[in-house]
Amino acid sequence: MKKIESVALIGLGAMGAFFVPGLSETLGSSFRVIAGGERKERLRKNGVTINGKKYDLNVVDPEDKTEPADLVIIAVKNYDLDKALSDIRNQVGKDTIIMSVLNGVDSEEHVIKAYGKEHVLYSLMRISIAMNNGVADFDPSRGKVYFGDRRNELSALSDNVLSVKELMERCNIGYCIKEDMERDIWFKFMSNVGENLTCALLRVPFRYLNEDPDARYLCMKGMREVVAIAEAKGIDLHEEDALTQEGLLPTLPPENKPSTLQDLDRGKATEVETFAGTVVRLGKELGIPTPVNDVFLHGIRVIERRGMENK
């Protein structure tokens, strides 16, 4: 097992911010943030402030020729993935591990196509963070990064998984390794589709999923469409999983807004294509009706366009 001594992060939004305290405090300048142009200059000048503490960052341009990082974490929005895969090229060497913590169900496929499966760990995030103008506040104890090979024998983890596990423990970053990472990625996708998109379409925080029966109806119907698609694709996701997630709705921070609603409020592009767009596309391919996700997709597109026009 190789000890990870250097990490490069691309995408310093809400998900990327989760890693900053532990990696910055433990690795110092061996923790790099990849950014170009105006964003690079802003991060170099201002850093980021997380839970009241300011972090100065070692920001490298995508064109900078550095030693390859031992680990690259991709935490951009899905619509920026192709550019990110190009921008990390100078950070990837023959032994570099790559984790893509993006939402959705297919980012690993894109990374494998670009760099080869020997580099890739499957991963996802479970954390509720609001990031505004370089400032983020969140409870680290309520967040985790999940990672592993596509399938994991927990008593005999691969060297890449063990290396990242040791890093997370050294940096005091919450983590979890599951036997079936593909299933877990689809479980999170199901949850995002139901919760994230319901709140975004209705422009309400999480508490409405508990307080309003119509909001919960949309949430559960949206999740069940994902379950139907997953079952048709042979993914180990079933009705019981939707019911399990329904039982977890009261644990969501009641006044927090999911990422899609945050983007709409700021007049920014959303990941609705990653969520509802994927469900609708796969539903058509598999002959599975997706009426709720059709409404999510087209309704949120309208709100998104209006917000960007008025920005």
Secondary structure by P-SEA (a helix, b strand, c coil): cccccbbbbcccccccccccaaaaacccccbbbbbccaaaaaaaacccccccbbbbbbccccccccccccbbbbbccccaaaaaaaaacccccccbbbbbccccccaaaaaaaacccccccccccbbbbbbcccbbbbccccbbbbbcccccccccccaaaaaaaaaaaaacccccccccaaaaaaaaaaaaaacaaaaaaaccccccccccaaaaaaaaaaaaaaaaaaaaacccccaaaaaaaaaaccccccccccaaaaaaaaccccccccaaaaaaaaaaaaccccaaaaaaaaaaaaaaaaaaaac
